[in-house]
């Protein structure tokens, strides 16, 4: 599979690298930029970043697999992210995640990114979304929701076109 980064994005990335005294220090920023553009970090993107920074692909792969904000497969059109950190875990986020997964025909016990067959929805657990006082907290794409009940979850799903 061919992989190419658009010229304007590569120019931005080249400029970004100049902000760091050591090229390698730009690794996370490059991964964020590519994920924002492509939706996930493919093995080809990992190799591209490694080459760009003069690293071995394993040096980049270990970042992609360590940080939960990086996705290795394409998310759905509507990305549901449920916080699983302490306040939300105590406030019912596991039940909320299970509710979404059951409604969408996904595995309620899988913590990683899952996408429906039609590509419309993806569900994943994420770490603290900085709304700890109003657990459970979640996001759907860029929209933020606090104190989400199962009824509210159904409304959020219903609002996704
Ligand atoms: S613990 Fe869920 S938002 Fe902070």
Boltz pocket constraint, residues with backbone or C-beta under 6 A from the ligand:
constraints:
  - pocket:
      binder: B
      contacts: [[A, 83], [A, 84], [A, 85], [A, 86], [A, 87], [A, 88], [A, 89], [A, 127], [A, 128], [A, 129], [A, 130], [A, 131], [A, 132], [A, 133], [A, 135], [A, 137]]
      max_distance: 6.0
